[in-house]
Amino acid sequence: MKLVIHCGLHKTGTTSFQNFCCDNRSTLLDVGIHYPPYKDNYQHSFLIHDIQENGMSSIQEYLDRAYAEARGLCHTVLLSGEDFENCIVDVSLAADIESAAYKTGFESVAWVVVTRDQDELLHSLYAEMSKHGVTLRLDKLKQWAAKRGCLYISANLCNYIFVLDYYRFEDRFKQHTSGAHIVLRFEDFVRDTIGMALFEEILPEEKLAALRKTAVPKSGKKNKRLGKYQVEANYIATALGVERFSKRQYSFLLAPLIWLSRRKA
């Protein structure tokens, strides 16, 4: 049996793909893929959170259970969690996860990465992280991205490593992992039915055709990017140590700042 880990990147359609997998869990089983539930979550990023809090035993137990559920029914267990993105830079974590998978009984591991234009990725991350109790500056993020190719951010849920230039880390990631590596472009990943490009890589043609025929596509974009004024209001709220502002509050708050910036321009 094979373990496939879809490890991001963040802001590359991951939420929509994970919702698709949840909605089509029984259909995926029919074509030999087990997308195991994780508590009440639609995705598996919280496994990384558990590792950071409790060590590797948490993922070992989860892999053992997923393997037992799939044994005799499926050829593949699929995990999808963009916080597995940490593994691309933290290669010791990647190696530990592979070791846990082989200890469970998996014959192979494949890592799936979806890449995106760096500027688009950076703006999406900047908007997303405004929800998570951190304070960031977009100009500084751009400087760090250019110099380092990744960002280290500690937030309420997790210690994140956001990869902005995958190819800077690709060779090292491959050297420290034994599994296969599947790299997809964002444009291909979201084309037609989201994530179908991933299934094209791991399913034989007849199973892929069956999935295309029976899967229920997920309508609408999930986790849409916040508007720019709401993003800045979130960062101001975090800096002031208060809850997020309502639309009326942040409109009132930002009005003088907008006026000053326009006057300066």
Secondary structure, 3 states (H helix, E strand, C coil): CEEEEECCCCCCCHHHHHHHHHHCHHHHHHCCEECCCECCECCCCHHHHHHHHHCCHHHHHHHHHHHHHHCCCCCEEEEECHHHHHHHHCHHHHHHHHHHHHHHCCCEEEEEEEECCHHHHHHHHHHHHCCCCCCCCHHHHHHHHHHHCEEEEECCCCEEEEECCHHHHHHHHHHCCCCEEEEEEHHHHCCCCCCHHHHHHHCCHHHHHHHHHHCCCCCCCCCCCCCHHHHHHHHHHHHHCCCCCCHHHHHHHHHHHHHHHHHHC
